[in-house]
Amino acid sequence: MSLASDDTSGRSRRRRMEIFAFLFLTAVLMPALTVAFVGSYGLAIWISQMVTGPPGPPDR
Protein backbone atom coordinates (compact mmCIF):
# COMPACT_ATOMS: atom_id res chain seq x y z
CA MET A 1 0.00 0.00 0.00
CA SER A 2 2.78 2.43 0.79
CA LEU A 3 4.33 1.73 -2.61
CA ALA A 4 1.24 3.11 -4.37
CA SER A 5 1.26 6.19 -2.17
CA ASP A 6 4.98 6.77 -2.84
CA ASP A 7 4.34 6.44 -6.58
CA THR A 8 1.59 9.07 -6.58
CA SER A 9 3.64 11.45 -4.42
CA GLY A 10 6.61 10.92 -6.75
CA ARG A 11 4.46 11.72 -9.78
CA SER A 12 3.08 14.80 -8.05
CA ARG A 13 6.58 15.99 -7.15
CA ARG A 14 7.83 15.34 -10.68
CA ARG A 15 4.89 17.26 -12.16
CA ARG A 16 5.58 20.20 -9.85
CA MET A 17 9.25 20.18 -10.85
CA GLU A 18 8.33 20.08 -14.55
CA ILE A 19 5.96 23.03 -14.11
CA PHE A 20 8.66 24.92 -12.20
CA ALA A 21 11.21 24.18 -14.93
CA PHE A 22 8.79 25.31 -17.65
CA LEU A 23 8.00 28.55 -15.82
CA PHE A 24 11.68 29.20 -15.13
CA LEU A 25 12.56 28.67 -18.79
CA THR A 26 9.72 30.81 -20.15
CA ALA A 27 9.70 33.60 -17.55
CA VAL A 28 13.38 33.96 -16.64
CA LEU A 29 15.83 32.24 -18.94
CA MET A 30 14.39 33.02 -22.39
CA PRO A 31 13.84 36.76 -21.73
CA ALA A 32 17.34 37.04 -20.25
CA LEU A 33 18.88 35.28 -23.25
CA THR A 34 16.88 37.47 -25.63
CA VAL A 35 18.05 40.68 -23.94
CA ALA A 36 21.64 39.42 -23.91
CA PHE A 37 21.49 38.46 -27.60
CA VAL A 38 19.93 41.75 -28.74
CA GLY A 39 22.29 43.77 -26.56
CA SER A 40 25.39 41.99 -27.81
CA TYR A 41 24.23 42.34 -31.42
CA GLY A 42 23.67 46.07 -30.92
CA LEU A 43 27.08 46.43 -29.29
CA ALA A 44 28.72 44.60 -32.21
CA ILE A 45 26.97 46.89 -34.73
CA TRP A 46 27.96 49.98 -32.73
CA ILE A 47 31.62 48.92 -32.54
CA SER A 48 31.70 48.03 -36.24
CA GLN A 49 30.30 51.46 -37.09
CA MET A 50 32.97 53.12 -34.95
CA VAL A 51 35.61 51.28 -36.98
CA THR A 52 34.13 51.43 -40.49
CA GLY A 53 31.91 54.50 -40.26
CA PRO A 54 28.16 54.76 -40.59
CA PRO A 55 26.39 52.99 -43.45
CA GLY A 56 25.32 54.88 -46.54
CA PRO A 57 26.92 56.62 -49.48
CA PRO A 58 30.20 58.42 -48.80
CA ASP A 59 30.18 62.17 -48.23
CA ARG A 60 31.25 64.35 -51.18
mmCIF file of the N, C-alpha and C atoms, coordinates in Angstrom:
data_MODEL
# 
_entry.id   MODEL 
# 
loop_
_atom_site.group_PDB 
_atom_site.id 
_atom_site.type_symbol 
_atom_site.label_atom_id 
_atom_site.label_alt_id 
_atom_site.label_comp_id 
_atom_site.label_asym_id 
_atom_site.label_entity_id 
_atom_site.label_seq_id 
_atom_site.pdbx_PDB_ins_code 
_atom_site.Cartn_x 
_atom_site.Cartn_y 
_atom_site.Cartn_z 
_atom_site.occupancy 
_atom_site.B_iso_or_equiv 
_atom_site.pdbx_formal_charge 
_atom_site.auth_seq_id 
_atom_site.auth_comp_id 
_atom_site.auth_asym_id 
_atom_site.auth_atom_id 
_atom_site.pdbx_PDB_model_num 
ATOM 1   N N  . MET A 1 1  ? 0.821  -1.200 0.000   1.00 0.00 ? 1  MET A N  1 
ATOM 2   C CA . MET A 1 1  ? 0.000  0.000  0.000   1.00 0.00 ? 1  MET A CA 1 
ATOM 3   C C  . MET A 1 1  ? 0.860  1.258  0.000   1.00 0.00 ? 1  MET A C  1 
ATOM 4   N N  . SER A 1 2  ? 1.942  1.236  0.747   1.00 0.00 ? 2  SER A N  1 
ATOM 5   C CA . SER A 1 2  ? 2.777  2.428  0.786   1.00 0.00 ? 2  SER A CA 1 
ATOM 6   C C  . SER A 1 2  ? 3.490  2.652  -0.544  1.00 0.00 ? 2  SER A C  1 
ATOM 7   N N  . LEU A 1 3  ? 3.699  1.595  -1.303  1.00 0.00 ? 3  LEU A N  1 
ATOM 8   C CA . LEU A 1 3  ? 4.334  1.734  -2.614  1.00 0.00 ? 3  LEU A CA 1 
ATOM 9   C C  . LEU A 1 3  ? 3.466  2.566  -3.547  1.00 0.00 ? 3  LEU A C  1 
ATOM 10  N N  . ALA A 1 4  ? 2.152  2.332  -3.521  1.00 0.00 ? 4  ALA A N  1 
ATOM 11  C CA . ALA A 1 4  ? 1.238  3.113  -4.370  1.00 0.00 ? 4  ALA A CA 1 
ATOM 12  C C  . ALA A 1 4  ? 1.226  4.573  -3.931  1.00 0.00 ? 4  ALA A C  1 
ATOM 13  N N  . SER A 1 5  ? 1.265  4.811  -2.654  1.00 0.00 ? 5  SER A N  1 
ATOM 14  C CA . SER A 1 5  ? 1.256  6.195  -2.168  1.00 0.00 ? 5  SER A CA 1 
ATOM 15  C C  . SER A 1 5  ? 2.566  6.898  -2.522  1.00 0.00 ? 5  SER A C  1 
ATOM 16  N N  . ASP A 1 6  ? 3.697  6.181  -2.450  1.00 0.00 ? 6  ASP A N  1 
ATOM 17  C CA . ASP A 1 6  ? 4.980  6.768  -2.843  1.00 0.00 ? 6  ASP A CA 1 
ATOM 18  C C  . ASP A 1 6  ? 5.005  7.086  -4.331  1.00 0.00 ? 6  ASP A C  1 
ATOM 19  N N  . ASP A 1 7  ? 4.380  6.231  -5.131  1.00 0.00 ? 7  ASP A N  1 
ATOM 20  C CA . ASP A 1 7  ? 4.340  6.436  -6.578  1.00 0.00 ? 7  ASP A CA 1 
ATOM 21  C C  . ASP A 1 7  ? 3.540  7.695  -6.925  1.00 0.00 ? 7  ASP A C  1 
ATOM 22  N N  . THR A 1 8  ? 2.399  7.888  -6.284  1.00 0.00 ? 8  THR A N  1 
ATOM 23  C CA . THR A 1 8  ? 1.590  9.071  -6.576  1.00 0.00 ? 8  THR A CA 1 
ATOM 24  C C  . THR A 1 8  ? 2.275  10.339 -6.065  1.00 0.00 ? 8  THR A C  1 
ATOM 25  N N  . SER A 1 9  ? 2.944  10.257 -4.912  1.00 0.00 ? 9  SER A N  1 
ATOM 26  C CA . SER A 1 9  ? 3.641  11.446 -4.419  1.00 0.00 ? 9  SER A CA 1 
ATOM 27  C C  . SER A 1 9  ? 4.842  11.747 -5.304  1.00 0.00 ? 9  SER A C  1 
ATOM 28  N N  . GLY A 1 10 ? 5.496  10.713 -5.833  1.00 0.00 ? 10 GLY A N  1 
ATOM 29  C CA . GLY A 1 10 ? 6.607  10.918 -6.749  1.00 0.00 ? 10 GLY A CA 1 
ATOM 30  C C  . GLY A 1 10 ? 6.149  11.554 -8.045  1.00 0.00 ? 10 GLY A C  1 
ATOM 31  N N  . ARG A 1 11 ? 5.021  11.116 -8.562  1.00 0.00 ? 11 ARG A N  1 
ATOM 32  C CA . ARG A 1 11 ? 4.460  11.721 -9.783  1.00 0.00 ? 11 ARG A CA 1 
ATOM 33  C C  . ARG A 1 11 ? 4.095  13.180 -9.539  1.00 0.00 ? 11 ARG A C  1 
ATOM 34  N N  . SER A 1 12 ? 3.488  13.434 -8.382  1.00 0.00 ? 12 SER A N  1 
ATOM 35  C CA . SER A 1 12 ? 3.079  14.798 -8.049  1.00 0.00 ? 12 SER A CA 1 
ATOM 36  C C  . SER A 1 12 ? 4.309  15.710 -7.941  1.00 0.00 ? 12 SER A C  1 
ATOM 37  N N  . ARG A 1 13 ? 5.357  15.198 -7.296  1.00 0.00 ? 13 ARG A N  1 
ATOM 38  C CA . ARG A 1 13 ? 6.578  15.991 -7.153  1.00 0.00 ? 13 ARG A CA 1 
ATOM 39  C C  . ARG A 1 13 ? 7.222  16.224 -8.517  1.00 0.00 ? 13 ARG A C  1 
ATOM 40  N N  . ARG A 1 14 ? 7.239  15.190 -9.351  1.00 0.00 ? 14 ARG A N  1 
ATOM 41  C CA . ARG A 1 14 ? 7.829  15.337 -10.679 1.00 0.00 ? 14 ARG A CA 1 
ATOM 42  C C  . ARG A 1 14 ? 7.038  16.354 -11.505 1.00 0.00 ? 14 ARG A C  1 
ATOM 43  N N  . ARG A 1 15 ? 5.715  16.302 -11.415 1.00 0.00 ? 15 ARG A N  1 
ATOM 44  C CA . ARG A 1 15 ? 4.890  17.256 -12.159 1.00 0.00 ? 15 ARG A CA 1 
ATOM 45  C C  . ARG A 1 15 ? 5.155  18.683 -11.691 1.00 0.00 ? 15 ARG A C  1 
ATOM 46  N N  . ARG A 1 16 ? 5.279  18.873 -10.382 1.00 0.00 ? 16 ARG A N  1 
ATOM 47  C CA . ARG A 1 16 ? 5.583  20.198 -9.852  1.00 0.00 ? 16 ARG A CA 1 
ATOM 48  C C  . ARG A 1 16 ? 6.944  20.687 -10.345 1.00 0.00 ? 16 ARG A C  1 
ATOM 49  N N  . MET A 1 17 ? 7.925  19.801 -10.375 1.00 0.00 ? 17 MET A N  1 
ATOM 50  C CA . MET A 1 17 ? 9.252  20.177 -10.849 1.00 0.00 ? 17 MET A CA 1 
ATOM 51  C C  . MET A 1 17 ? 9.227  20.512 -12.340 1.00 0.00 ? 17 MET A C  1 
ATOM 52  N N  . GLU A 1 18 ? 8.452  19.774 -13.124 1.00 0.00 ? 18 GLU A N  1 
ATOM 53  C CA . GLU A 1 18 ? 8.333  20.078 -14.549 1.00 0.00 ? 18 GLU A CA 1 
ATOM 54  C C  . GLU A 1 18 ? 7.665  21.429 -14.774 1.00 0.00 ? 18 GLU A C  1 
ATOM 55  N N  . ILE A 1 19 ? 6.621  21.730 -14.002 1.00 0.00 ? 19 ILE A N  1 
ATOM 56  C CA . ILE A 1 19 ? 5.956  23.029 -14.111 1.00 0.00 ? 19 ILE A CA 1 
ATOM 57  C C  . ILE A 1 19 ? 6.917  24.142 -13.713 1.00 0.00 ? 19 ILE A C  1 
ATOM 58  N N  . PHE A 1 20 ? 7.681  23.927 -12.628 1.00 0.00 ? 20 PHE A N  1 
ATOM 59  C CA . PHE A 1 20 ? 8.661  24.918 -12.200 1.00 0.00 ? 20 PHE A CA 1 
ATOM 60  C C  . PHE A 1 20 ? 9.716  25.133 -13.285 1.00 0.00 ? 20 PHE A C  1 
ATOM 61  N N  . ALA A 1 21 ? 10.204 24.051 -13.873 1.00 0.00 ? 21 ALA A N  1 
ATOM 62  C CA . ALA A 1 21 ? 11.214 24.177 -14.927 1.00 0.00 ? 21 ALA A CA 1 
ATOM 63  C C  . ALA A 1 21 ? 10.652 24.920 -16.129 1.00 0.00 ? 21 ALA A C  1 
ATOM 64  N N  . PHE A 1 22 ? 9.413  24.612 -16.521 1.00 0.00 ? 22 PHE A N  1 
ATOM 65  C CA . PHE A 1 22 ? 8.788  25.311 -17.646 1.00 0.00 ? 22 PHE A CA 1 
ATOM 66  C C  . PHE A 1 22 ? 8.647  26.797 -17.355 1.00 0.00 ? 22 PHE A C  1 
ATOM 67  N N  . LEU A 1 23 ? 8.162  27.143 -16.171 1.00 0.00 ? 23 LEU A N  1 
ATOM 68  C CA . LEU A 1 23 ? 7.995  28.549 -15.820 1.00 0.00 ? 23 LEU A CA 1 
ATOM 69  C C  . LEU A 1 23 ? 9.340  29.266 -15.737 1.00 0.00 ? 23 LEU A C  1 
ATOM 70  N N  . PHE A 1 24 ? 10.347 28.598 -15.200 1.00 0.00 ? 24 PHE A N  1 
ATOM 71  C CA . PHE A 1 24 ? 11.675 29.197 -15.133 1.00 0.00 ? 24 PHE A CA 1 
ATOM 72  C C  . PHE A 1 24 ? 12.216 29.467 -16.531 1.00 0.00 ? 24 PHE A C  1 
ATOM 73  N N  . LEU A 1 25 ? 12.059 28.493 -17.428 1.00 0.00 ? 25 LEU A N  1 
ATOM 74  C CA . LEU A 1 25 ? 12.558 28.672 -18.792 1.00 0.00 ? 25 LEU A CA 1 
ATOM 75  C C  . LEU A 1 25 ? 11.818 29.786 -19.518 1.00 0.00 ? 25 LEU A C  1 
ATOM 76  N N  . THR A 1 26 ? 10.502 29.836 -19.385 1.00 0.00 ? 26 THR A N  1 
ATOM 77  C CA . THR A 1 26 ? 9.719  30.812 -20.148 1.00 0.00 ? 26 THR A CA 1 
ATOM 78  C C  . THR A 1 26 ? 9.706  32.199 -19.518 1.00 0.00 ? 26 THR A C  1 
ATOM 79  N N  . ALA A 1 27 ? 9.824  32.294 -18.208 1.00 0.00 ? 27 ALA A N  1 
ATOM 80  C CA . ALA A 1 27 ? 9.699  33.596 -17.554 1.00 0.00 ? 27 ALA A CA 1 
ATOM 81  C C  . ALA A 1 27 ? 11.040 34.216 -17.184 1.00 0.00 ? 27 ALA A C  1 
ATOM 82  N N  . VAL A 1 28 ? 12.099 33.416 -17.084 1.00 0.00 ? 28 VAL A N  1 
ATOM 83  C CA . VAL A 1 28 ? 13.385 33.957 -16.640 1.00 0.00 ? 28 VAL A CA 1 
ATOM 84  C C  . VAL A 1 28 ? 14.460 33.759 -17.701 1.00 0.00 ? 28 VAL A C  1 
ATOM 85  N N  . LEU A 1 29 ? 14.683 32.534 -18.094 1.00 0.00 ? 29 LEU A N  1 
ATOM 86  C CA . LEU A 1 29 ? 15.829 32.241 -18.945 1.00 0.00 ? 29 LEU A CA 1 
ATOM 87  C C  . LEU A 1 29 ? 15.671 32.787 -20.361 1.00 0.00 ? 29 LEU A C  1 
ATOM 88  N N  . MET A 1 30 ? 14.553 32.559 -21.006 1.00 0.00 ? 30 MET A N  1 
ATOM 89  C CA . MET A 1 30 ? 14.391 33.021 -22.388 1.00 0.00 ? 30 MET A CA 1 
ATOM 90  C C  . MET A 1 30 ? 14.407 34.547 -22.505 1.00 0.00 ? 30 MET A C  1 
ATOM 91  N N  . PRO A 1 31 ? 13.718 35.298 -21.641 1.00 0.00 ? 31 PRO A N  1 
ATOM 92  C CA . PRO A 1 31 ? 13.841 36.761 -21.731 1.00 0.00 ? 31 PRO A CA 1 
ATOM 93  C C  . PRO A 1 31 ? 15.273 37.243 -21.478 1.00 0.00 ? 31 PRO A C  1 
ATOM 94  N N  . ALA A 1 32 ? 15.963 36.630 -20.531 1.00 0.00 ? 32 ALA A N  1 
ATOM 95  C CA . ALA A 1 32 ? 17.342 37.039 -20.253 1.00 0.00 ? 32 ALA A CA 1 
ATOM 96  C C  . ALA A 1 32 ? 18.239 36.752 -21.453 1.00 0.00 ? 32 ALA A C  1 
ATOM 97  N N  . LEU A 1 33 ? 18.081 35.593 -22.073 1.00 0.00 ? 33 LEU A N  1 
ATOM 98  C CA . LEU A 1 33 ? 18.878 35.275 -23.253 1.00 0.00 ? 33 LEU A CA 1 
ATOM 99  C C  . LEU A 1 33 ? 18.545 36.203 -24.415 1.00 0.00 ? 33 LEU A C  1 
ATOM 100 N N  . THR A 1 34 ? 17.275 36.560 -24.558 1.00 0.00 ? 34 THR A N  1 
ATOM 101 C CA . THR A 1 34 ? 16.876 37.475 -25.627 1.00 0.00 ? 34 THR A CA 1 
ATOM 102 C C  . THR A 1 34 ? 17.501 38.849 -25.436 1.00 0.00 ? 34 THR A C  1 
ATOM 103 N N  . VAL A 1 35 ? 17.447 39.367 -24.230 1.00 0.00 ? 35 VAL A N  1 
ATOM 104 C CA . VAL A 1 35 ? 18.048 40.675 -23.940 1.00 0.00 ? 35 VAL A CA 1 
ATOM 105 C C  . VAL A 1 35 ? 19.552 40.625 -24.163 1.00 0.00 ? 35 VAL A C  1 
ATOM 106 N N  . ALA A 1 36 ? 20.189 39.540 -23.726 1.00 0.00 ? 36 ALA A N  1 
ATOM 107 C CA . ALA A 1 36 ? 21.636 39.415 -23.912 1.00 0.00 ? 36 ALA A CA 1 
ATOM 108 C C  . ALA A 1 36 ? 21.985 39.336 -25.391 1.00 0.00 ? 36 ALA A C  1 
ATOM 109 N N  . PHE A 1 37 ? 21.209 38.594 -26.172 1.00 0.00 ? 37 PHE A N  1 
ATOM 110 C CA . PHE A 1 37 ? 21.490 38.464 -27.604 1.00 0.00 ? 37 PHE A CA 1 
ATOM 111 C C  . PHE A 1 37 ? 21.306 39.797 -28.323 1.00 0.00 ? 37 PHE A C  1 
ATOM 112 N N  . VAL A 1 38 ? 20.196 40.471 -28.074 1.00 0.00 ? 38 VAL A N  1 
ATOM 113 C CA . VAL A 1 38 ? 19.934 41.746 -28.743 1.00 0.00 ? 38 VAL A CA 1 
ATOM 114 C C  . VAL A 1 38 ? 20.961 42.795 -28.314 1.00 0.00 ? 38 VAL A C  1 
ATOM 115 N N  . GLY A 1 39 ? 21.297 42.817 -27.038 1.00 0.00 ? 39 GLY A N  1 
ATOM 116 C CA . GLY A 1 39 ? 22.294 43.767 -26.557 1.00 0.00 ? 39 GLY A CA 1 
ATOM 117 C C  . GLY A 1 39 ? 23.664 43.517 -27.152 1.00 0.00 ? 39 GLY A C  1 
ATOM 118 N N  . SER A 1 40 ? 24.076 42.268 -27.234 1.00 0.00 ? 40 SER A N  1 
ATOM 119 C CA . SER A 1 40 ? 25.393 41.988 -27.807 1.00 0.00 ? 40 SER A CA 1 
ATOM 120 C C  . SER A 1 40 ? 25.408 42.264 -29.306 1.00 0.00 ? 40 SER A C  1 
ATOM 121 N N  . TYR A 1 41 ? 24.301 42.020 -29.987 1.00 0.00 ? 41 TYR A N  1 
ATOM 122 C CA . TYR A 1 41 ? 24.228 42.342 -31.418 1.00 0.00 ? 41 TYR A CA 1 
ATOM 123 C C  . TYR A 1 41 ? 24.324 43.861 -31.628 1.00 0.00 ? 41 TYR A C  1 
ATOM 124 N N  . GLY A 1 42 ? 23.607 44.613 -30.825 1.00 0.00 ? 42 GLY A N  1 
ATOM 125 C CA . GLY A 1 42 ? 23.671 46.068 -30.920 1.00 0.00 ? 42 GLY A CA 1 
ATOM 126 C C  . GLY A 1 42 ? 25.059 46.597 -30.606 1.00 0.00 ? 42 GLY A C  1 
ATOM 127 N N  . LEU A 1 43 ? 25.722 46.021 -29.618 1.00 0.00 ? 43 LEU A N  1 
ATOM 128 C CA . LEU A 1 43 ? 27.083 46.430 -29.292 1.00 0.00 ? 43 LEU A CA 1 
ATOM 129 C C  . LEU A 1 43 ? 28.027 46.120 -30.451 1.00 0.00 ? 43 LEU A C  1 
ATOM 130 N N  . ALA A 1 44 ? 27.862 44.962 -31.069 1.00 0.00 ? 44 ALA A N  1 
ATOM 131 C CA . ALA A 1 44 ? 28.718 44.602 -32.208 1.00 0.00 ? 44 ALA A CA 1 
ATOM 132 C C  . ALA A 1 44 ? 28.506 45.568 -33.371 1.00 0.00 ? 44 ALA A C  1 
ATOM 133 N N  . ILE A 1 45 ? 27.259 45.936 -33.648 1.00 0.00 ? 45 ILE A N  1 
ATOM 134 C CA . ILE A 1 45 ? 26.975 46.893 -34.728 1.00 0.00 ? 45 ILE A CA 1 
ATOM 135 C C  . ILE A 1 45 ? 27.580 48.257 -34.392 1.00 0.00 ? 45 ILE A C  1 
ATOM 136 N N  . TRP A 1 46 ? 27.437 48.685 -33.157 1.00 0.00 ? 46 TRP A N  1 
ATOM 137 C CA . TRP A 1 46 ? 27.963 49.982 -32.726 1.00 0.00 ? 46 TRP A CA 1 
ATOM 138 C C  . TRP A 1 46 ? 29.487 50.029 -32.874 1.00 0.00 ? 46 TRP A C  1 
ATOM 139 N N  . ILE A 1 47 ? 30.161 48.962 -32.438 1.00 0.00 ? 47 ILE A N  1 
ATOM 140 C CA . ILE A 1 47 ? 31.618 48.917 -32.538 1.00 0.00 ? 47 ILE A CA 1 
ATOM 141 C C  . ILE A 1 47 ? 32.045 48.874 -33.997 1.00 0.00 ? 47 ILE A C  1 
ATOM 142 N N  . SER A 1 48 ? 31.327 48.095 -34.817 1.00 0.00 ? 48 SER A N  1 
ATOM 143 C CA . SER A 1 48 ? 31.702 48.030 -36.240 1.00 0.00 ? 48 SER A CA 1 
ATOM 144 C C  . SER A 1 48 ? 31.515 49.386 -36.919 1.00 0.00 ? 48 SER A C  1 
ATOM 145 N N  . GLN A 1 49 ? 30.504 50.140 -36.500 1.00 0.00 ? 49 GLN A N  1 
ATOM 146 C CA . GLN A 1 49 ? 30.303 51.460 -37.090 1.00 0.00 ? 49 GLN A CA 1 
ATOM 147 C C  . GLN A 1 49 ? 31.345 52.461 -36.601 1.00 0.00 ? 49 GLN A C  1 
ATOM 148 N N  . MET A 1 50 ? 31.877 52.261 -35.408 1.00 0.00 ? 50 MET A N  1 
ATOM 149 C CA . MET A 1 50 ? 32.969 53.124 -34.955 1.00 0.00 ? 50 MET A CA 1 
ATOM 150 C C  . MET A 1 50 ? 34.213 52.865 -35.787 1.00 0.00 ? 50 MET A C  1 
ATOM 151 N N  . VAL A 1 51 ? 34.426 51.626 -36.212 1.00 0.00 ? 51 VAL A N  1 
ATOM 152 C CA . VAL A 1 51 ? 35.613 51.278 -36.976 1.00 0.00 ? 51 VAL A CA 1 
ATOM 153 C C  . VAL A 1 51 ? 35.449 51.631 -38.444 1.00 0.00 ? 51 VAL A C  1 
ATOM 154 N N  . THR A 1 52 ? 34.312 51.270 -39.032 1.00 0.00 ? 52 THR A N  1 
ATOM 155 C CA . THR A 1 52 ? 34.126 51.426 -40.493 1.00 0.00 ? 52 THR A CA 1 
ATOM 156 C C  . THR A 1 52 ? 33.342 52.673 -40.868 1.00 0.00 ? 52 THR A C  1 
ATOM 157 N N  . GLY A 1 53 ? 32.733 53.328 -39.943 1.00 0.00 ? 53 GLY A N  1 
ATOM 158 C CA . GLY A 1 53 ? 31.909 54.497 -40.262 1.00 0.00 ? 53 GLY A CA 1 
ATOM 159 C C  . GLY A 1 53 ? 30.467 54.101 -40.439 1.00 0.00 ? 53 GLY A C  1 
ATOM 160 N N  . PRO A 1 54 ? 29.574 55.079 -40.457 1.00 0.00 ? 54 PRO A N  1 
ATOM 161 C CA . PRO A 1 54 ? 28.155 54.764 -40.587 1.00 0.00 ? 54 PRO A CA 1 
ATOM 162 C C  . PRO A 1 54 ? 27.832 54.245 -41.997 1.00 0.00 ? 54 PRO A C  1 
ATOM 163 N N  . PRO A 1 55 ? 26.757 53.495 -42.125 1.00 0.00 ? 55 PRO A N  1 
ATOM 164 C CA . PRO A 1 55 ? 26.386 52.993 -43.445 1.00 0.00 ? 55 PRO A CA 1 
ATOM 165 C C  . PRO A 1 55 ? 25.842 54.119 -44.329 1.00 0.00 ? 55 PRO A C  1 
ATOM 166 N N  . GLY A 1 56 ? 25.864 53.898 -45.605 1.00 0.00 ? 56 GLY A N  1 
ATOM 167 C CA . GLY A 1 56 ? 25.324 54.878 -46.542 1.00 0.00 ? 56 GLY A CA 1 
ATOM 168 C C  . GLY A 1 56 ? 26.367 55.309 -47.549 1.00 0.00 ? 56 GLY A C  1 
ATOM 169 N N  . PRO A 1 57 ? 25.950 56.160 -48.470 1.00 0.00 ? 57 PRO A N  1 
ATOM 170 C CA . PRO A 1 57 ? 26.917 56.620 -49.476 1.00 0.00 ? 57 PRO A CA 1 
ATOM 171 C C  . PRO A 1 57 ? 27.955 57.533 -48.829 1.00 0.00 ? 57 PRO A C  1 
ATOM 172 N N  . PRO A 1 58 ? 29.160 57.567 -49.377 1.00 0.00 ? 58 PRO A N  1 
ATOM 173 C CA . PRO A 1 58 ? 30.199 58.418 -48.802 1.00 0.00 ? 58 PRO A CA 1 
ATOM 174 C C  . PRO A 1 58 ? 29.880 59.901 -49.015 1.00 0.00 ? 58 PRO A C  1 
ATOM 175 N N  . ASP A 1 59 ? 30.381 60.724 -48.114 1.00 0.00 ? 59 ASP A N  1 
ATOM 176 C CA . ASP A 1 59 ? 30.182 62.171 -48.234 1.00 0.00 ? 59 ASP A CA 1 
ATOM 177 C C  . ASP A 1 59 ? 31.024 62.716 -49.381 1.00 0.00 ? 59 ASP A C  1 
ATOM 178 N N  . ARG A 1 60 ? 30.508 63.732 -50.069 1.00 0.00 ? 60 ARG A N  1 
ATOM 179 C CA . ARG A 1 60 ? 31.253 64.347 -51.177 1.00 0.00 ? 60 ARG A CA 1 
ATOM 180 C C  . ARG A 1 60 ? 31.800 65.669 -50.765 1.00 0.00 ? 60 ARG A C  1 
# 
